Structure formats: C-alpha cells, structure tokens
Amino acid sequence: MASHSLLFPGLPLHSARLVLSPIRRDDAAALFALQSDPDVMRFWNHPAWTRPTEARAQIDDDLAAHTTGTQLKLAVRESPEGPLLGICVVFALDRDAARAEIGYLLAPGKQGQGYMHEALQHLLAYLFETLGLHRVEAEIDPRNQPSAHVLDRLGFHLEGVLRQRWRIQGELSDSAVYGLLADDEARSALPA
C-alpha cells in the first residue's frame, strides 16, 4: 500500500496567511473544541460532539483514510506548528471519475476574515492541478449564507437543492449542492 505522501503529494499547502497540513493526533483537543461548538456545527450533517473521545476516534479514522487515499483532512493553521483554526476535508474521492467532495469548518474567532476563502483557493488549486481532479462538489445547508458566499466567490455553481435530506437532532434540513469543474471560467482565478 502506498503512503499518503505518494497519494497526496505536495503537502503542506501554503498561502499568504495560512498553512494547510494533514491533521495530527495532537489536534484532538482543538478539533473537539471546534466540533463541540453548537454554533459552528449548526449547519453540519451531524450534531455537535459531546465527548473528547469523538475527536480522537475521528482523527484515527482520518489518518487511516489518508493512508488509503480515500480522504484528506487538512488542518488550517497560521504557521506549521500553530494552533488548529479550522479544517478542510476532501472526501468521496473517486480518482477514476476525477471527482471529490469538500467540507470545511472554521473557528468562530477567525470567521469573516477571508481565511476559509484563502484556504479553499489553495485546496482547490491542489485538487485540480496536483491530483488532476475534474470536478469538486460541496453540499451545504442553504440557510448557511456565509458558506454559500464562500462558494460563490470561488466560482462554484449552485446545481440544485435536495429537499429535507438530513435530520439532525430531529430537525429536517435541505442540502444545496454546488459544483466546480476544472474547465469552469472561475477555475482560472485559483492560485497556480
């Protein structure tokens, strides 16, 4: 089995303010703090975590998926050893179809400053250029206007709404499906 460095070459990713590097086991406390916050998780497809063991188990699953090349979870930081500010996840990675889905979360204190836009610009460039993907998708709750704004700025197209797709803690919610193709005009605005 190939190592994740062969399946996911060229990491970490660097932008003007950020470093995106594979999640580490020592990120468990920060990941728990992020994903146990009900405001952060308001529009996610599962409820906020309630036990720190959930973060450790998730990171173990993430690292195993990295090794097989089926998923990539990147920690968003301001420096290589800095604290975890957020995550970008690449999942449902189908190398034969050259497509994947992305998800992302950012700490409340860092929201509204362009951090996620910057992180996703570099992640998308990596997915298209280094991994050779043709299509990237994102699924969000349509009520999550900040996330919709990020996707719009990146050039994603709203392709449809799946009605009442998720039931989280008894609440039904829709899913807005966005897509970006390697040959979309907006793709040319991504970093090289």
Stockholm file with secondary structure:
# STOCKHOLM 1.0

chainA/1-192         MASHSLLFPGLPLHSARLVLSPIRRDDAAALFALQSDPDVMRFWNHPAWTRPTEARAQIDDDLAAHTTGTQLKLAVRESPEGPLLGICVVFALDRDAARAEIGYLLAPGKQGQGYMHEALQHLLAYLFETLGLHRVEAEIDPRNQPSAHVLDRLGFHLEGVLRQRWRIQGELSDSAVYGLLADDEARSALPA
#=GR chainA/1-192 SS CCCHHHHSTTCSEECSSCEEEECCGGGHHHHHHHHTCTTTTTTSSSCCCCSHHHHHHHHHHHHHHHHHTSCEEEEEESSTTSCCCEEEEEEEEETTTTEEEEEEEECGGGTTTTHHHHHHHHHHHIIIIISCCSEEEEEECTTCHHHHHHHHHHTCEEEEEEEEEEEETTEEEEEEEEEEETTSGGGGGSCC
#=GC SS_cons         CCCHHHHSTTCSEECSSCEEEECCGGGHHHHHHHHTCTTTTTTSSSCCCCSHHHHHHHHHHHHHHHHHTSCEEEEEESSTTSCCCEEEEEEEEETTTTEEEEEEEECGGGTTTTHHHHHHHHHHHIIIIISCCSEEEEEECTTCHHHHHHHHHHTCEEEEEEEEEEEETTEEEEEEEEEEETTSGGGGGSCC
//
